[in-house]
Amino acid sequence: MRYLHTMVRVKDLDASLAFYTTLFGLEEIRRHENEKGRFTLVFLAARDDLDRARNEKAPCLELTYNWDTEDYSGGRNFGHLAYEVDNIYATCQNLMDNGITINRPPRDGNMAFVRSPDGISIEILQKGSPLPAAEPWASMGNTGAW
């Protein structure tokens, strides 16, 4: 397992970038604009993590800017932690066998979401290419919001 990033939602991307880069010293590593989903993802890394962040895409802070106006209250600006695993199906099965609800099953062999006992959302991503679709995961629906 490898730590990838922590995601936080931001209301004003320019102000957030000024804080995290100019004032706090992080550097933008990559950016993804999604017109259909109406959001921008900006990945930042600390000075001592720049080489790893550029080459391995981790460890990073992911800023998520939703283009439509939204107020984030009650901790809603914190998004999730993300970890990469060797086998997403085995990881999810182990969690499920131990009483953890899989909120977003790995139907695509690539991504799943669970919550910690404290309600922290955790994104689980398959290392490398997605695994082929497999049951029971392929036919599972969402069991909750992530």
C-alpha positions as CSV (number, residue, x, y, z in Angstrom):
1,M,0.0,0.0,0.0
2,R,1.2,3.5,-0.8
3,Y,-0.1,6.9,0.3
4,L,-1.1,9.1,-2.6
5,H,-2.9,12.3,-1.6
6,T,-5.3,14.1,0.7
7,M,-8.1,16.0,-1.0
8,V,-9.6,19.3,0.2
9,R,-12.3,21.3,-1.6
10,V,-11.6,25.0,-2.1
11,K,-14.1,27.8,-2.8
12,D,-11.6,30.3,-4.4
13,L,-8.9,28.5,-6.4
14,D,-6.8,31.6,-6.9
15,A,-6.8,32.5,-3.2
16,S,-6.1,28.9,-2.2
17,L,-3.2,28.6,-4.7
18,A,-1.7,31.9,-3.5
19,F,-1.9,30.5,0.1
20,Y,-0.5,27.0,-0.6
21,T,2.1,28.0,-3.1
22,T,3.2,31.6,-2.5
23,L,2.8,31.7,1.3
24,F,3.1,28.1,2.3
25,G,5.7,27.0,-0.3
26,L,4.1,24.1,-2.0
27,E,4.5,23.7,-5.8
28,E,1.9,22.8,-8.4
29,I,2.7,19.4,-9.9
30,R,-0.2,18.8,-12.2
31,R,-3.7,20.1,-13.0
32,H,-6.8,18.4,-14.4
33,E,-9.8,20.4,-15.8
34,N,-13.0,18.5,-16.2
35,E,-15.6,20.5,-18.2
36,K,-18.3,17.8,-18.1
37,G,-17.9,17.4,-14.3
38,R,-17.4,21.2,-13.9
39,F,-14.3,20.9,-11.6
40,T,-10.6,21.5,-11.5
41,L,-8.1,19.3,-9.6
42,V,-4.7,20.8,-8.7
43,F,-2.0,18.6,-7.1
44,L,0.6,20.3,-5.0
45,A,3.7,18.9,-3.3
46,A,6.2,20.1,-0.6
47,R,9.7,21.0,-1.7
48,D,11.3,17.8,-0.3
49,D,8.6,15.7,-2.1
50,L,8.9,17.3,-5.5
51,D,10.8,14.5,-7.3
52,R,8.6,11.8,-5.9
53,A,5.4,13.7,-6.7
54,R,6.5,14.3,-10.3
55,N,7.7,10.8,-10.9
56,E,5.3,8.8,-8.7
57,K,2.3,11.2,-8.5
58,A,2.6,11.1,-4.7
59,P,2.6,12.4,-2.0
60,C,0.4,15.3,-2.8
61,L,-2.3,17.7,-1.6
62,E,-5.2,17.7,-4.0
63,L,-7.2,20.9,-4.2
64,T,-10.6,20.3,-5.7
65,Y,-12.4,23.4,-7.1
66,N,-16.0,22.9,-8.1
67,W,-16.9,25.5,-10.7
68,D,-20.5,26.0,-9.4
69,T,-20.8,28.0,-6.2
70,E,-21.1,25.9,-3.0
71,D,-20.6,26.7,0.6
72,Y,-18.6,24.1,2.5
73,S,-19.8,23.8,6.1
74,G,-19.5,21.1,8.7
75,G,-16.1,19.9,7.5
76,R,-17.4,19.4,3.9
77,N,-14.3,21.0,2.5
78,F,-12.2,18.0,3.6
79,G,-12.6,15.3,0.9
80,H,-10.7,12.1,1.4
81,L,-7.4,10.3,1.9
82,A,-6.1,8.2,-1.0
83,Y,-4.1,5.0,-1.0
84,E,-2.9,2.8,-3.8
85,V,-3.0,-1.0,-3.2
86,D,-1.7,-4.1,-5.0
87,N,-5.1,-5.8,-5.3
88,I,-8.2,-3.7,-4.8
89,Y,-10.5,-6.7,-4.7
90,A,-8.5,-8.4,-1.9
91,T,-8.2,-5.2,0.0
92,C,-12.0,-4.5,-0.2
93,Q,-12.8,-8.1,0.7
94,N,-10.6,-8.0,3.8
95,L,-12.3,-4.8,4.9
96,M,-15.7,-6.1,4.2
97,D,-14.9,-9.4,6.0
98,N,-14.1,-7.3,9.0
99,G,-17.3,-5.3,9.1
100,I,-16.3,-2.3,7.0
101,T,-19.0,-1.1,4.5
102,I,-17.7,-0.6,1.0
103,N,-19.4,2.7,0.2
104,R,-18.3,2.7,-3.5
105,P,-17.4,-0.9,-4.5
106,P,-14.6,-1.4,-7.0
107,R,-16.9,-2.3,-9.9
108,D,-14.4,-1.0,-12.4
109,G,-11.4,-2.9,-10.8
110,N,-9.8,0.5,-10.2
111,M,-11.4,2.6,-7.5
112,A,-13.4,2.1,-4.2
113,F,-14.3,4.2,-1.2
114,V,-14.7,3.3,2.4
115,R,-15.1,5.3,5.6
116,S,-13.0,5.0,8.7
117,P,-14.7,4.5,12.1
118,D,-14.5,8.3,12.5
119,G,-16.2,8.9,9.1
120,I,-13.1,9.9,7.2
121,S,-13.6,9.0,3.5
122,I,-10.7,6.9,2.1
123,E,-10.3,6.4,-1.7
124,I,-8.6,3.0,-2.6
125,L,-7.0,2.9,-6.0
126,Q,-5.6,-0.1,-7.9
127,K,-1.9,0.1,-8.5
128,G,-1.1,0.1,-12.2
129,S,-3.9,-0.8,-14.6
130,P,-7.4,-1.6,-13.4
131,L,-8.1,-5.3,-12.7
132,P,-10.6,-7.0,-14.9
133,A,-14.2,-6.8,-13.7
134,A,-15.0,-9.5,-11.2
135,E,-18.0,-10.6,-9.2
136,P,-19.4,-9.8,-6.8
137,W,-17.9,-6.4,-7.3
138,A,-18.9,-5.8,-10.9
139,S,-22.7,-5.9,-10.2
140,M,-22.6,-4.1,-6.8
141,G,-24.2,-0.7,-6.5
142,N,-23.2,2.1,-4.2
143,T,-24.1,1.5,-0.6
144,G,-23.6,5.2,0.4
145,A,-22.0,8.5,-0.3
146,W,-18.3,8.8,-0.3
